[in-house]
C-alpha cells in the first residue's frame, strides 16, 4: 500500500533526476557543436534551448545565444524550473517528502548530489570549467541511479519511480529528434556533407549515443539509421521503444499487484504496439515530424492518466 | 541553589566535580579517553558532522532564510548516568506521568481538583490550551498523553528538578536514536568496554504502545500513521524517521479524509482506514471544522470521528493544558492530589507573575531571574536576567508589567555541567535531560534520553534553536 502523494513524489523525483541529467547532456552536445563550428553557434544554441523546451523563457531573459548564457540558464539558473539546479532541488524536495519509501543509500545519494551541485553551481561557471561541471552532473545522477538500482526493493515504489524515469526520458528523446527532424529528412540529407555529419553526431551526442551507434550500425552516419536507433532500437536505453518496453512492464506489475487495469494501460499498449510494428520507412512516409508530435502528445497523456488512475492528484 | 547574580555560576560538574574528583559513572570512560590521541578525537568529531549532514539530520530554524537547514551540533563526549541514578529518576517520572494523565481525565470530566480548590478554576477555564471540545470525551484506553518528554535539570549530586513537562508533541527523540547510532559507529570499542543500556528499541516500543491504545472497535491489527505538517516543518526529519523506523505511513492532512465515520488515507489503491494517528500537528490545526478554519494541515471532521471513538489520536487534543507553564507551578499539588504521595521529582520554585506579591518580587529581582512566557516554547521570548544587559532587563520589565499573567519567573539555577570536547580539550558546559516516556496500558521509559547542551561557555540556554547542541546519553547497566 502506497499513499497517492508518495507515488506522486516518487514519480516526479525520478522525472527531475532524469531532467537534471538531460540538461547537462544537451549543453554538452551544444558545446561540442560550438567548438567545432564557430559560424552558426547561436543557431545551434537555439536548437539546444528548443530541445530543452526552454526557448521562450530564455528569450525573455537574454538576447544573445552564447555558450555562457545558455549553459548558465540550463544548468544553474533557479528561475528556470527545468535547469539542472532547479531539477535537483525539486528532485530532492520530492525525495524528502517520500523519504520513508527510499532506502538510506538512495536518499543519501540524492542528498549528496544536491549538496555537491549546490556548491558547484553557486557561482557562474567559468567556461574552462564547463566540461568538469558537466561531468560532475552526470556522475552525481549516475550515483543516484546506481544506489537506486542496487538497493531498492522491486515493488510498487520501484514501479512508480521507473514510470517517472521513462516518461521523462521518452519525452526528452522525442523532443531532441523533433527539434532536428529536418536534418534527418532524406530529401535534405546529401550524403557526405560535413555539415550534416556534425548535426547528426550532435543528435547522437545529446542522448550519449555517439559511440554506441557505431557498435550497432556502420561507422557512417545515415539519417534513417539514426532515427531507427533512437526510435525503434530495443536495446538502446534512451530510445522510444526501450522506454515503452519498460513503461509497459512496470504498468503490468502494478496491474497484477492491484488486480486492476486502468486507462493508462490502454494508452501505453497502444503506443507500444505502434512502435513494435512500425518500420522506420513507415515513419518517414507518415512524416517524421508528425510522428514525433503525436508521440509527444500521447506520452504526455500517459503521464496524466497514470497520475489520475493511481490517485496522484 | 539560587542565583549568585552571575552567569558564571559554581555548577556541579557531572564528570569531575571540584570537591570530590572524578565521579564513578565516568571512571571507565575517563580511562579510555586518556588513552586517546587528541588528533583522532578531533577527526572523529568531524566524521560525526559529515554523517549527520549526509543523512540529512537537519532541522529548520524559523526566521533564518539562508540557513534553512541546519545541523544540531553533536558533541562526542557522552553524558553518563549510573543505573542507580536512573532508577530514582524513573520512579519520579512515572509518578509524574500518572498524575498528568489523571489530571487531564479529571479536568475534562468531573474537575474535582478545581472543586477542591487545589488549582484555580480560571487558570484552566481561561487557558487557551484547554479545549472545551474535549469535555466529556474519554480517549481509547483512557490515555491522554501517550508520549511525553520530561525536561529534567540537575543541581547537585542528589538534586534533580523538572524544568518542564512536554505533554503535547515532544520532539527530539530521533536525535536520541541517531546520537547513539553515531557514537556506535565512531567508537565501537567503547561499547564493548562499557555496558550501556540500549535505546534503539524505542521505535518498536512506540509502535506497540500506539497499537495497544487502538480504538475498541478496531478489527485485527490496527493501521497506524504519523501525521506531519509536511516537509517544510522544522521537525520533518523526525517525523519521517519515526514513521520509517516503525514501518508505518507518514501522512499529511491532504492525504486524509473522513469516510463513513472513519479517517482514511488516499492510497494508490483507493482509501484505506486509519485506526491510530500519531499526530505531530498542533491542536489548533487538527480539524478546520472544529478549530482553526484556515488550517490545511489537519483533517476536516476528524474530531467527530474521535468523539465517536473510531480513531486514537496521540497525543489527545487538549493535553497542552497539562504542560502549560502556568499549570506547571501547581504540579506538586497535582501529583499529590492524584497519587496521594509527595512528588518524588520536585519543581523549580516558580513565581506566578499574575500574583501581585510575586510580580513585585520579580520586578525587583529581574536581573537575577529567568523569566518565561507562559505559553512560549523553544527558548523564544524568555529573559535570562544575569546574562541580559540593563537595557534588556528594563525593556522586558515593561512587557512584564503590561501583561503580568503572561509570565512566570524562576531562579537562575546553576544547571549541572558535563564536559564537551573543544579545540583546547575538555571544557564544562551546562546540560539538561529529556527522557521519553510512553504511556499505554503501562508506562515505559527508554533508558537514556536527549541531553541538550549549551555550547557557549557559561550559557544556560540549551535549546537547539538558540545554539544548543546534543550529546549521547548513557545509562549504565550496573
Interface residues (C-beta under 8 A of the other chain):
Chain A: X1 X2 X3 X4 X5 X7 X93 X96 X97 X99 X100 X104 X107 X108 X111 X112 X115 X156 X160 X254 X258 X260 X310 X311
Chain B: X53 X54 X55 X56 X230 X231 X236 X240 X243 X244 X249 X250 X251 X252 X254 X255 X265 X266 X267 X268 X269 X270 X272
